[in-house]
Amino acid sequence: MTTSDTATRVVTTAAGRFRGRVADGVLHASGIRYAQAARFAPSRPVPTPDDVVDATRPGPACPQIVSRLASVTGPVADDLEQSEDCLVLSVFAPDGAPEGSLPVLVWIHGGAYVSGGGEAVVHDFSAMVAEQDVVVVSVTYRLGILGFLPIDGVAPANLGLGDMLAALRWVRRSIAPFGGDPGRVTAMGHSAGADAIRAMLGVAETADLLSGVILQSGPFAMRADVDDMTAAMSHAASEALGDDPRGLPVDDVLQAHVAALAAAQGHRGAGVAYGPVYGHDPLPDVGSATRQRAAVAPRIPVLVGWAADDGSPYVDLVPPLARVAALPVVGRVARAVIVRGITRRVFSGPARRLADAHRDAGGRAQTYRFTWRAPGFAAGACHSVELPFLMGSPDAWSRAPMLGDDPRSALAQHGPAMRARWAAFARDGIPDDAGEHVEIP
């Protein structure tokens, strides 16, 4: 169905009136500005517009470089305009849902804090909404040098994290007219998105904004002890930005972004060089954040997991590992060992420890492992492979090598059950009779 022959509906909220599209019983309002920000400045509220806002077209993504995981996911945000005015969100809701009646899931996309966009067609949640009678909000935030690097005299840390908190405040204030219950909001995120949600659990305000979290393949241990790396990146960025960082063309800012990434190499944490920095607003120091996460554990359940071969795409991104994996005869076995090691060290091990800490603090936590592998795809159940089972259509993911040559039957078979599991968590948390771990699908 094209935009021209799709019905529209106006929803009146505390943030304004928004005209979204209605198709197959799902209302989709896209490109809604939840905040605004000048370059290298914290976000601030958007004035309530007087007129009805057209929310029938996708908003932009943050300016970015090419994703390093395009070899497995295919292009993700290539269909979007890029703009620094990118603090937008999309709402997917059952058309005509009673006000404030349904659980809400807020999607924080991944991309190592440097790529992606919540408005991308692969982040369409129409199927989940239609099947599960929930409301889903997909958030776009600032990335890389524009969102996550403190630069002396230029930019504070954690601007992108502040954007996410601003989006959660928007949801709290404005989601009820779309049918969402502002008291039942589950944040779900993948990779950097999961890591960001975990970080936000260390912020006291988050306890009033969330009722649960779903953390998918988060690199939770990658950014420990990154002070030296962040300082090197900040210095490189400052040198590259020159005397007028706020007046530079955005392409020059992205060149400074790349210069900062180069400065990170050789430091611990370089695999996720950009990201939240503890001890800088809104994040407290590590100890205080840990205590805050423990304090909210009894009231915020956690579903946290990983893909069985999460580490596989990263083997070829590290030259020494790639050379070992390419050796004749022994290379195949070596690659399998390396993938298991990366997956355990970066993804499954930290996920298990997070769940254990949450339980020790009195909270409910369940871990999962996603195991589906496309026939003939060498990287197996790789990082991001579960995403098409939750969101987007088969056509939207048609250029994703990780799904193999004919994924439609697998998506049709396993997608509804996975979407039902995520929605059930948002609706009811973790049932008393649920086990501590589940294999999916």
N, C-alpha and C positions, 0 to 999 in steps of 0.2 A: 504494500500500500504506500503510495507516495504522499509527501507532505500536503500536496494540494487537495487530495481527496480524503485526508484524515480529519476526523472531527477534532474540535478543540474545546477546552473548558477553562474558565477563569477560576482560580482559587484565591480567596482573600485571606491574607495572613497578617501577622503583626509586622512583617518585613515588607509588605506591599501586596499588590495584586499581580498574579502571574498567569499568563495564558499558556497552557501546555497542550500537547497532542494526546488524543485518546485513540487507541487501536486495540482491538481484541480484549476490551475490558480493562486495559491498563492505561493509566494517566502517566505521561512522561513529561515533566517540566525540566528543561535543560538550560545550561548556561546561566543559572541564577547567581548573581553576585552576592556572596555572603559577607564580604569585607572588601576593603581597598587598601592599597599600600603604595607609597613611593618606593623607588629603588633603594634597597639597603635600609629600609625603615620598617618598624613594626606595623602590622595591620591595624586598621581601625574600622569602626562600624560604618556601614553604608547608609546614607540618608534614605529614609523611606520615600520611594518615588510617588509622585502624585498620579501618574498615568498607569494604565495596565502595561506590564512588562511582557514583551514577546519572549516566551521561553520555549519556542518550538524549534530552535536550532542549537547545536552543540556550542559550548563555549571553547575557549582556547586552552592549550597546554602551555606550561611554562617553557621559555626558551631552553633548548637542551641540545646535547650532541647525540649521536646514534647510540642506541642501547647495545651493550656488549652481549646481550642474550638473544639478539634477533636471530641467531643461527638456530635456535630451538623454538622460540615463540613466534617467529615471523615478525613483521612490522606491527607495532602496537599503537603508537600515537601518531603515525605518519599521516593519518587522514585529518588531523587537526591543525588549525592555525596555531601559530606560536605567538605569544604576547606576554609582556610583563604584567599586564592587567589580567591576571589569570586566576584570581581568587573566586572561583565559581564552583557550583555543585549542581548535580542532577537529582531529581526526586522521581522515583518509580513507585506508584501506588495503585491499588485497585480503584477503579473509577467509581465514585459514589460511596466510598467507605465512610462509615459514621465517624464523626470527629473524635480524635483521640482514642480510638478503639483498638489499634493494632500494634504489635511489636515492631520496632524499627531496627534495621541494621545499617550501620554507617560504614561504607567501604573506603579504606585508605590504601591506595594502590602502591605497589612496590616499584623497584627500578634502581636500587642502590642509592636512593636519594638524589639521583642525577637524571632519571629518564621516566617517561610515562605521563599519563594524563587521565584523570577520572572521567573525562567526557568521551574517551575513545569508544568506538563501536564494540570492542571486545568487552567493555565493562557495562554492557546492557543487561539489566536485571529483570527484564520483562517476564521471562519464563518463571523465575523464582516467585515474583509477585503474583502472577496469574495462578500458579499452582498452590502457593502456600499462604495466600492472604496475609502478606506482610508488606511493610513499607521499606524501601531501600533508598539510601542516599549515597551518592558517589561523589567524592571530594577531590578537587584539584588544589594543589598547594605549590609553593615556590621550591625550586630544586637547586642543588649544587651551590655555586658561589652566590646565587641570588637568595638562597634560603637557609644555608647551613654552615657558613664559614664566618667565624668572628674575624674581622679585619680591623686592626688598630686604627682608630680615627675615622673609620668608614662605616663598618657594619657590626651590629651586635650578633651574638650567636643565636641559634634556634629560631630564626624568623619563620622557617617552614613549620616548626612545631607550634609556634604561636598561631599560624594560619589554621592548623588542624583544630586547635582549641577554639578558635573563633567560629569554625564551622560547626563544632559541637554545640556552642552557645546558640548559633542560629537554629539548629535542630531543636534544642530545648525550647526556644521561644516561638518557633514558627511551624513545626511539623504537624501539630494537631489538626489544622484544617485540611491537610492532605490525608487524614485518617490515622496518623501515627500517634502513639502514646508517648509523650515526652518523658514519662517515668519508666519506660521500658526500652532503653536504647542500648544496643549491643554494637560495639566497635569491632569490625573485622578487618584484618589487613594481611597482606602477603609480603614476605621478605622485608624490605625496608619499612613497609607499612606496618607489619607486625612488630618490628623493632621499635618504631615510633610509638605505637600504642602502649607497649611495655614501658617505655620511657614516661609517657603521660600518666601512667598509673602511679608514678612517683610524685605527681603534682597534686596537691590537696584538692584543688578545684575539681579535678576529674571525678572524684567520688560522687559529686552531685550531678554529673553529666552522664554517667554510664551505669548500666545494670549488669553488664557482662562483656567479655572480650573473647574473640576468636583469633588466634595467632597462627598464621600459616607460614612455615619455613622461615622463621625469623633468625637472622644471624646474631643472636643475643649476646654472644661473647666477643664479637669481632672488634668492638670499639672500647675495650678496656685499655686504660693507660695510653691514651692517644695525645697527651699534652704536647709532647715533642713534635709529633707529626702535624698537629694542628698549628703549632707555632711556625713550622717550616712552610706549611701551605699558606698561612696568613701573610708571611713575608713575601713569598713568591707572587701571591695575588696582588699585594700592595704595589710591588715593583711593576707588574704588568698593567695595572690599572692607571698608573701615573697620577697626575695632579688633578684630574677632573673625573673621578670615578662615576659620579652621578650623571655626567653629561656625555659619556662615551656611547657610541653606537652599540647596540646589544651584541653584535657580532664580535666586537672587540672585548666585551665583557666575557663572552664565551671563550675567547682565546686566553683570558686570564684564568678562567675556570680550568682549562686544560693545563696551563702552567702550574696551577696549584696541585692538580692531580699528579703531574710529573714530580713535584717536590715531595709528594707523599711516598713515592716508591722507595723501598728499602726500610721503611718504618713499620712497626707493628700496627696492624689495623688498616694497612693500605688497601686491602680488598674492599673495604667500605670506608673510603677516605672521608667523604662528607657524611655528616649525621649529627644527632643531638650531642650537645656538650654539657656535662653536668657542672653545677656551680654557676651557671649563667641563666638568667631569667628566661623562661619560667621554671627551669629545672633547678632544684636544690642540689647540694652536694650528694655524692653517691651514698653516703651513710644515711642521710636524711631521706633520700628517695627510697632506699631499701626499707627503712622503718615505715614510711608512708604506704608502700605496697603491702607490707605485712598488716598494717592497720585496716586497710580496706578489703583484705582477702576474704573475711567472713561474709561480706555482702556482694562480692563481684566474682561469680564463677568464671573459670577459664577453660576453654577448649584450645589445646595447643598441639601442633603436630608438624610433620615433615613428609616429604616424598621419599620413597625407598632409595632412589638414586639421586637425591638432591644435589650432590656434589659433582655429578658428571659433566655439566657444561663448563666447569671451571678448570678441568684438567688442561684443556688446550689453551687456556688463557695464561698459564704459568709455564714459560718456556722449558725450564728443567723437567717439570712433570710431563709436558708434552713430548719431550725427547725420549723419556723412558717409556711412555705409553706407545710410542711409534716404533720401538725396537722390533726387529723380526723375531718370530717364534714366541718370545716371552712377553711381547708388548701387550697382548690381549689380557693375559693374566695380571700383568703389572697395572694396567688401566683399572681392572676390576678392584684390585687391592687399594689403589689410590682413591677411587670413587668412594669405597666404603670408609676409608679413613677421613676424607673430607666431610662426608655426610655425618659421620659420628662426631667429629670435632666441632664442626660449624653449626650443624642443625639438630640432629637427634639428641646428642648429649646435653647441650644447653636447654633444649625443650624439656627433657626429662627433669633436669635440675630445677627449672622454673616451676614445673608442676609440683615437684616435691616440696619446694620452699613455700608454695602457695598452700599446700595441704598442711604443712607444719604450722602455718600461721592461722589455721582454722578455716581455710577456704576449701571449696570443692573444685577439683581440677580433673580433667580427662585428657589423655594424650591419644593421638591417632597417627597412623602411618598409611600413606596413600601408595598403593602398589601397582596400579594399572600401567601396563607398558604397551606401546604401539608395536604390533608385529613388524619386525625388521628394522626398528629404529634403534641405532646403536647406543644412544644415550639413555635408553630405558625410561624409568619413572623419574624423570629429571626435574630440576627446579622449574616451577610454574606449570607442570603438567596437569595439576588438578583444576586449574582456573577455568578451562572450557567446560568442565562439568558443573560449574556454579553459575557461569555468566556468559553472555554473548551467544550468538547462534553458530551453527556449523559453518555457515557462509562467512561470518566474521572472523573465524579462526582458520579459514581455508588455506592460508599461507603459513601455517604453523607446522614445521617439520616434526615436532614432538608428537603430533597426532597420527603420523603415518599417512598412508595413501587413502584410506577409507574409514574415517573415524565415526561416521554417522551412526552406525549401529551401536558402537560402544557408548557414545554420548546419549543416545536414546535409552539405552539399557540402564546406565549407571547415573546419569545426570539427575533424574527426578529424585532418586533416593538420597543423593548427596545434598541436593537443595533442601529436601525435607529434613535432613539431619541438622543442617545449619539453622533452618527456620525454627525447628523444635527447640534448639538451644536458646534462641532469642526469645521464644515464647515461655519456656518452662525451666531453663537452666539445665542442670545435670540431674536426672532422676536419682532417687535414693538407691535404686537397684542397678544402676549403671556401673559397669566395670571401670577400672582406672585406665584402661587402654582399649582401643578398638582399631581393627584393620579395615581400611576402606580401599576399594569397594568390596 
